Amino acid sequence: MDREEFFLEVQKLAVQMDDLIDRYDARDEVVCVFLTGSITEDEFGDMLIQAVYGMHVDNSDELDSVLEFFSQMYEASKELGDEPNWGDFLGDFGISLN
């Protein structure tokens, strides 16, 4: 994989997401947190993350809520197996995929 080309393309998608939020004048209504990257180790065995990321959150409490949501989704995906029914699962949180 050409990492530089890959990350440049991911960055373009991140800019498009940001533009979409602005186009819909949704900056005050939308929470957006994303990270796409690769994990490697340095010569000491410490984890290094090379990533393109972005976030639109209003404060640290909102960020904490988003991180908790990600943690819950991760745990749920382990419980649900290879073919989770996300519609049912997310419905438990009041989130509709429709």
C-alpha positions in Angstrom: 0.0 0.0 0.0 1.2 3.5 -0.8 0.6 5.1 2.6 1.2 8.7 1.4 -1.4 8.3 -1.4 -3.8 6.6 0.9 -3.6 9.3 3.6 -3.9 12.0 1.0 -7.1 10.4 -0.3 -8.5 10.0 3.3 -7.7 13.7 3.9 -9.7 14.7 0.8 -12.6 12.7 2.2 -12.3 14.4 5.6 -12.4 17.8 3.8 -15.5 16.7 1.9 -17.2 15.7 5.2 -16.3 19.1 6.7 -17.7 20.8 3.6 -20.9 18.8 3.8 -21.4 19.9 7.4 -21.0 23.5 6.3 -23.2 23.1 3.2 -26.1 22.0 5.4 -25.3 24.7 8.0 -25.2 21.9 10.5 -22.0 22.8 12.5 -24.1 23.7 15.6 -26.2 20.5 15.4 -23.8 17.8 14.2 -21.3 15.9 16.2 -18.6 14.4 14.0 -15.5 12.5 15.2 -13.4 10.4 12.9 -10.0 8.8 12.7 -8.5 6.7 10.0 -4.9 5.6 10.4 -2.4 2.9 10.9 -0.8 1.6 14.0 2.9 0.7 14.2 5.5 0.4 16.9 8.6 2.5 17.4 12.0 1.0 18.2 11.1 0.8 21.9 7.8 -1.1 21.2 5.6 1.9 21.9 2.5 2.3 19.8 2.6 5.0 17.1 -0.6 6.1 15.3 -0.3 7.8 11.9 -3.8 9.2 11.3 -6.1 11.7 9.6 -8.6 12.8 12.1 -11.2 15.4 12.7 -13.8 16.3 15.3 -16.6 18.7 15.7 -17.7 18.7 19.3 -18.7 21.6 21.5 -16.9 20.7 24.7 -15.1 17.9 26.6 -18.3 16.5 28.0 -19.6 16.0 24.5 -16.3 14.4 23.4 -16.6 12.1 26.5 -20.1 11.1 25.4 -18.9 10.3 21.9 -15.9 8.3 23.2 -18.3 6.3 25.5 -20.5 5.7 22.5 -17.6 4.3 20.5 -16.6 2.1 23.4 -20.1 0.7 23.7 -20.3 0.1 20.0 -16.9 -1.8 20.1 -18.1 -4.0 23.0 -21.5 -4.6 21.2 -19.7 -5.6 18.0 -17.8 -8.2 19.9 -21.0 -9.6 21.4 -23.0 -9.5 18.1 -20.4 -11.4 16.1 -19.7 -11.1 12.4 -23.1 -10.0 11.2 -24.6 -7.6 13.7 -28.1 -6.2 13.3 -27.1 -2.6 13.9 -30.6 -1.3 13.3 -32.0 -3.2 16.3 -28.9 -2.4 18.4 -28.8 1.3 17.7 -32.6 1.5 18.2 -32.0 0.7 21.8 -30.1 4.0 22.0 -32.9 5.9 20.2 -31.0 6.0 16.9 -32.7 5.2 13.6 -30.9 4.1 10.5 -33.9 5.3 8.4 
